[in-house]
Amino acid sequence: MGRTVIIGTLIAFAIFNLLLGLGLYLFLKKRKENGQSLYETPVNQQTRTEKLGLGEILIYLTLIVIAGIFAFQTLNRGGVGNSILTKMILLPALMALFNARKRTGKSMLALLITFLVFLVGIMFNLTIGLPPQAPILQINESKIILAETKSSELMDAGFDIYVRQGDGGSDYEDLLTSNSFQKYPGDKTVTIEKGFRLDSNAVPYAPYLLVKDGIVLGSISFYGAEDHDVAIEDSKVIQVRFNKDSIEAAKKHSITFKLNELDLTTRLDVSLVQETFKKHLWSIPPSNTSDVTQLWYGLKWSSNSDSLFWNEYYGLIRLDENYMMTDFELAVQVARDK
């Protein structure tokens, strides 16, 4: 329903703008003044008709940029009259560019159409936007892209999926030997229940474990479909979690974890993480703190659609006092109508 409302609103807005532009065009063509249609009638006193030179363009653009900076600063101060003041700052610079040459009704129509197209583009970006680029989790040479990589692809790459039997909860060393989990044979006997859900359990209590060469790497979650059950082989990975025990075991067996080419098994200094993830890093550890609970990074790959049109991805990396990873989670909110 949400998608239908947004798409319908955008279509209606675009049609309205199209009709507005067409109506103005017909009005300018039909209305005449001194025997000449308003479409061809000059709307200013300028007589020059040649193209603007590069130097002139740079001058006018500079004026517009300076006015834009002052207008933005004024708008940020708040207040009832500041929006009006902003227009008063911007308008002279824009009108100076418009009046630099002889303009006709045709020019005004072109300016209006450009503005309307720009307005539709802004509306589209505010409501739908562009899809975020999915982060890539790499375990040794194998890459996992959430909501794209299937469990069958993991098993083909040499990973094993273990399914919880009963309540689980064994110590890390006994997870695979205490009958808490059983290796999935890949015979489509296990299905992922319909609907989207992420797992909030600690690794030893998770429904599924990701195992490589007998080493428990962490827990893993799958999504099949919104309206019917799907065999686990055909389901896609939507969540991966590592804990301290699995991270230490991976290090001992020379198994590497990377996120967008950043080696997660090395010291994760703030500058290094910021350089790698840039705008996707929304939280960093406070400086000069001895509280380990505050040592974590928050990551987010999102769009303006709030997972209505595009998948959104979230990451959490917890650290020890040496800025070494002790806990990791990467999850996706799959785009679906709400």
C-alpha positions as CSV (number, residue, x, y, z in Angstrom):
1,M,0.0,0.0,0.0
2,G,2.8,2.4,0.9
3,R,4.5,1.9,-2.5
4,T,1.3,2.5,-4.3
5,V,0.6,5.7,-2.5
6,I,4.0,7.2,-3.1
7,I,4.2,6.1,-6.8
8,G,0.6,7.4,-7.3
9,T,1.5,10.7,-5.7
10,L,4.6,11.2,-7.9
11,I,2.7,10.3,-11.0
12,A,-0.1,12.7,-10.2
13,F,2.5,15.5,-9.4
14,A,4.3,14.9,-12.7
15,I,1.0,14.9,-14.7
16,F,0.0,18.2,-12.9
17,N,3.3,19.8,-13.9
18,L,3.0,18.5,-17.4
19,L,-0.5,20.0,-17.8
20,L,0.7,23.2,-16.2
21,G,3.5,23.6,-18.7
22,L,1.3,22.7,-21.6
23,G,-1.4,25.1,-20.5
24,L,1.1,28.0,-20.2
25,Y,2.5,27.1,-23.6
26,L,-1.0,27.2,-25.2
27,F,-1.8,30.5,-23.4
28,L,1.4,32.2,-24.6
29,K,0.9,31.0,-28.1
30,K,-2.8,32.0,-28.3
31,R,-2.6,35.4,-26.4
32,K,-1.4,38.2,-28.6
33,E,0.0,41.7,-28.0
34,N,0.4,44.2,-30.8
35,G,-0.2,41.4,-33.3
36,Q,2.5,39.2,-31.8
37,S,2.0,36.2,-29.5
38,L,3.3,36.4,-26.0
39,Y,5.4,33.4,-26.8
40,E,7.6,35.6,-29.0
41,T,7.1,38.9,-27.1
42,P,10.1,40.2,-25.1
43,V,9.5,40.3,-21.3
44,N,12.4,42.5,-20.4
45,Q,14.2,45.6,-21.7
46,Q,17.4,43.9,-22.7
47,T,18.3,44.1,-26.4
48,R,21.3,41.8,-26.6
49,T,20.6,38.4,-28.0
50,E,24.0,36.8,-28.4
51,K,25.0,33.9,-26.2
52,L,26.5,34.5,-22.8
53,G,30.3,34.3,-22.7
54,L,32.2,32.1,-20.4
55,G,33.4,35.1,-18.3
56,E,29.9,36.4,-17.9
57,I,28.6,33.0,-16.9
58,L,31.2,32.6,-14.2
59,I,30.4,36.1,-12.9
60,Y,26.7,35.4,-12.6
61,L,27.3,31.9,-11.2
62,T,29.6,33.4,-8.6
63,L,26.9,35.9,-7.6
64,I,24.4,33.1,-7.3
65,V,26.7,30.9,-5.2
66,I,27.5,33.8,-2.8
67,A,23.8,34.7,-2.5
68,G,23.0,31.0,-2.0
69,I,25.5,30.8,0.9
70,F,24.0,33.8,2.6
71,A,20.5,32.5,2.0
72,F,21.4,29.1,3.5
73,Q,22.9,30.7,6.6
74,T,19.9,32.9,7.0
75,L,17.5,30.0,6.6
76,N,19.4,27.9,9.2
77,R,18.8,30.6,11.9
78,G,15.1,29.9,11.9
79,G,12.4,32.5,12.5
80,V,9.2,33.3,10.8
81,G,10.5,35.9,8.4
82,N,13.8,34.2,7.4
83,S,12.2,32.3,4.5
84,I,11.0,35.6,3.0
85,L,14.4,37.1,3.6
86,T,16.1,34.1,1.9
87,K,14.0,34.7,-1.3
88,M,15.0,38.4,-1.2
89,I,18.7,37.4,-1.1
90,L,18.5,34.9,-3.9
91,L,16.1,36.6,-6.3
92,P,18.3,39.5,-7.4
93,A,21.1,37.2,-8.4
94,L,18.8,34.9,-10.4
95,M,17.1,37.9,-12.0
96,A,20.4,39.3,-13.0
97,L,21.2,36.2,-14.9
98,F,17.8,36.1,-16.5
99,N,18.0,39.8,-17.6
100,A,21.5,39.5,-19.0
101,R,20.0,38.9,-22.4
102,K,16.8,39.6,-24.2
103,R,14.1,37.1,-23.0
104,T,10.8,36.3,-24.5
105,G,7.8,34.3,-23.3
106,K,9.6,31.3,-24.8
107,S,12.5,31.8,-22.4
108,M,10.1,32.1,-19.4
109,L,8.4,28.9,-20.5
110,A,11.7,27.1,-20.7
111,L,12.7,28.4,-17.3
112,L,9.4,27.2,-15.8
113,I,9.7,23.7,-17.4
114,T,13.3,23.4,-16.1
115,F,12.1,24.4,-12.6
116,L,9.2,21.9,-12.7
117,V,11.5,19.1,-13.8
118,F,13.9,20.0,-11.0
119,L,11.0,20.0,-8.6
120,V,9.9,16.5,-9.7
121,G,13.4,15.3,-9.3
122,I,13.6,16.6,-5.8
123,M,10.3,15.0,-4.9
124,F,11.5,11.7,-6.3
125,N,14.8,11.9,-4.3
126,L,13.0,12.7,-1.1
127,T,10.5,9.9,-1.4
128,I,12.3,7.1,-3.3
129,G,15.9,8.1,-3.8
130,L,18.6,5.8,-5.1
131,P,19.4,2.3,-3.9
132,P,22.3,2.1,-1.4
133,Q,25.3,0.0,-2.5
134,A,25.2,-3.2,-0.5
135,P,28.2,-3.9,1.7
136,I,30.3,-6.9,1.0
137,L,31.3,-9.3,3.8
138,Q,34.2,-11.5,2.8
139,I,35.3,-14.7,4.7
140,N,38.6,-15.7,3.2
141,E,37.9,-15.6,-0.5
142,S,34.2,-16.1,-0.3
143,K,31.9,-13.0,-0.6
144,I,28.5,-12.6,1.0
145,I,26.1,-9.9,-0.1
146,L,23.0,-9.8,2.1
147,A,19.6,-10.4,0.4
148,E,21.5,-11.7,-2.7
149,T,23.7,-14.6,-1.6
150,K,21.8,-17.9,-1.3
151,S,22.7,-20.6,1.3
152,S,23.2,-23.0,-1.6
153,E,26.0,-20.7,-2.8
154,L,27.6,-20.8,0.6
155,M,27.5,-24.6,0.7
156,D,29.0,-24.8,-2.8
157,A,31.8,-22.6,-1.5
158,G,32.6,-25.1,1.3
159,F,30.6,-23.7,4.2
160,D,28.3,-25.9,6.3
161,I,25.0,-24.8,7.8
162,Y,24.1,-26.3,11.2
163,V,20.5,-26.3,12.4
164,R,19.6,-26.0,16.0
165,Q,18.1,-29.0,17.7
166,G,16.1,-28.1,20.9
167,D,17.1,-25.1,23.0
168,G,20.8,-25.0,22.1
169,G,23.0,-23.0,24.5
170,S,26.2,-25.2,24.7
171,D,29.6,-23.8,25.3
172,Y,31.4,-22.7,22.1
173,E,33.7,-25.7,22.1
174,D,30.8,-28.1,22.3
175,L,28.4,-26.5,19.8
176,L,29.0,-29.1,17.1
177,T,29.4,-32.1,19.4
178,S,26.7,-31.8,22.1
179,N,23.7,-32.5,19.8
180,S,22.6,-28.9,20.2
181,F,23.1,-28.5,16.4
182,Q,23.0,-30.8,13.5
183,K,24.7,-30.4,10.1
184,Y,22.2,-29.7,7.3
185,P,22.7,-32.3,4.6
186,G,21.4,-30.1,1.8
187,D,18.4,-32.2,0.9
188,K,15.7,-29.5,1.1
189,T,14.2,-31.0,4.3
190,V,14.5,-27.7,6.1
191,T,12.4,-24.7,5.0
192,I,12.5,-21.0,6.0
193,E,9.1,-19.9,7.3
194,K,7.4,-17.2,5.3
195,G,7.8,-13.6,6.3
196,F,10.9,-11.5,7.1
197,R,12.5,-11.8,10.5
198,L,16.0,-11.1,12.0
199,D,17.4,-13.2,14.8
200,S,18.1,-11.6,18.1
201,N,19.6,-14.6,19.9
202,A,23.2,-14.9,20.9
203,V,25.3,-17.2,18.7
204,P,25.0,-20.4,20.8
205,Y,21.2,-20.0,20.8
206,A,20.7,-19.0,17.1
207,P,18.6,-21.2,14.8
208,Y,21.4,-21.6,12.3
209,L,25.2,-21.6,12.5
210,L,27.7,-20.9,9.8
211,V,30.6,-23.3,9.9
212,K,33.8,-23.6,7.8
213,D,36.1,-26.6,8.1
214,G,34.6,-27.6,11.4
215,I,35.1,-24.0,12.9
216,V,31.9,-22.2,14.0
217,L,32.2,-18.7,12.5
218,G,29.0,-17.4,13.9
219,S,25.2,-17.4,13.4
220,I,23.4,-16.8,10.1
221,S,19.8,-16.0,9.2
222,F,17.8,-16.5,6.0
223,Y,14.8,-15.0,4.2
224,G,12.8,-17.0,1.7
225,A,9.6,-15.1,0.7
226,E,6.9,-13.0,2.2
227,D,3.9,-15.2,1.5
228,H,5.2,-18.8,1.4
229,D,7.8,-21.1,2.9
230,V,11.0,-21.7,1.0
231,A,13.6,-24.4,1.1
232,I,16.8,-23.2,2.9
233,E,18.9,-23.8,-0.2
234,D,16.8,-21.2,-2.1
235,S,16.7,-18.7,0.7
236,K,19.0,-15.7,0.9
237,V,21.3,-14.6,3.7
238,I,19.9,-11.6,5.6
239,Q,22.1,-11.6,8.8
240,V,25.5,-12.7,9.9
241,R,26.8,-12.5,13.5
242,F,30.2,-13.3,15.0
243,N,31.0,-13.4,18.7
244,K,34.2,-13.2,20.7
245,D,34.7,-17.0,20.7
246,S,34.1,-17.4,17.0
247,I,36.4,-14.5,16.2
248,E,39.2,-15.9,18.3
249,A,38.8,-19.4,16.7
250,A,38.8,-17.9,13.2
251,K,42.1,-16.1,14.0
252,K,43.7,-19.3,15.3
253,H,42.8,-21.0,12.0
254,S,43.9,-18.1,9.8
255,I,40.3,-17.4,8.7
256,T,39.9,-13.7,7.8
257,F,36.9,-11.5,7.9
258,K,36.6,-8.4,5.7
259,L,33.9,-5.8,5.3
260,N,34.3,-3.7,2.1
261,E,38.0,-4.8,2.0
262,L,38.6,-3.7,5.6
263,D,40.3,-6.5,7.5
264,L,38.1,-6.9,10.7
265,T,40.7,-9.1,12.4
266,T,43.2,-6.2,12.7
267,R,43.2,-3.2,15.0
268,L,40.2,-1.0,14.0
269,D,41.4,2.5,14.6
270,V,38.8,5.3,14.2
271,S,40.7,6.9,11.3
272,L,41.0,3.6,9.4
273,V,37.3,2.8,9.8
274,Q,36.3,6.4,8.9
275,E,38.4,6.2,5.7
276,T,36.8,3.0,4.7
277,F,33.1,3.6,5.4
278,K,32.9,7.5,5.3
279,K,29.2,8.6,5.3
280,H,28.0,5.1,6.2
281,L,29.7,5.4,9.6
282,W,27.1,7.0,11.9
283,S,28.6,6.2,15.3
284,I,32.2,6.0,16.5
285,P,33.7,5.3,20.0
286,P,34.2,8.3,22.2
287,S,37.8,9.3,22.6
288,N,39.7,8.7,25.9
289,T,37.1,6.3,27.5
290,S,37.9,3.3,29.7
291,D,34.3,2.0,29.4
292,V,34.5,-1.0,27.0
293,T,30.7,-0.9,26.5
294,Q,31.1,2.4,24.7
295,L,33.6,1.0,22.2
296,W,31.6,0.2,19.1
297,Y,31.1,1.4,15.5
298,G,27.6,1.8,14.0
299,L,27.2,1.4,10.2
300,K,24.3,2.1,7.9
301,W,23.6,1.9,4.2
302,S,20.2,3.5,3.7
303,S,18.0,5.4,1.3
304,N,15.1,7.9,1.6
305,S,12.5,5.2,1.1
306,D,13.0,3.6,4.5
307,S,13.3,0.1,3.0
308,L,10.0,0.6,1.1
309,F,11.7,0.5,-2.3
310,W,15.3,-0.4,-1.6
311,N,17.1,-2.8,0.8
312,E,18.8,-1.1,3.7
313,Y,21.9,-2.5,5.6
314,Y,23.1,-2.1,9.1
315,G,26.3,-3.1,10.9
316,L,27.6,-3.1,14.4
317,I,31.2,-3.7,15.4
318,R,32.1,-4.0,19.1
319,L,35.7,-3.6,20.3
320,D,37.9,-4.3,23.3
321,E,40.2,-1.8,24.9
322,N,42.8,-2.4,22.1
323,Y,40.3,-1.7,19.4
324,M,40.2,-5.3,18.3
325,M,36.8,-6.7,17.2
326,T,34.9,-8.8,19.8
327,D,31.5,-8.9,18.3
328,F,30.1,-8.3,14.8
329,E,26.7,-8.1,13.2
330,L,25.6,-7.3,9.6
331,A,21.9,-7.3,8.7
332,V,19.6,-6.1,6.0
333,Q,16.0,-4.8,6.0
334,V,14.6,-6.3,2.8
335,A,12.5,-3.9,0.7
336,R,8.9,-4.8,0.8
337,D,5.6,-3.0,0.8
338,K,4.2,-2.1,4.2
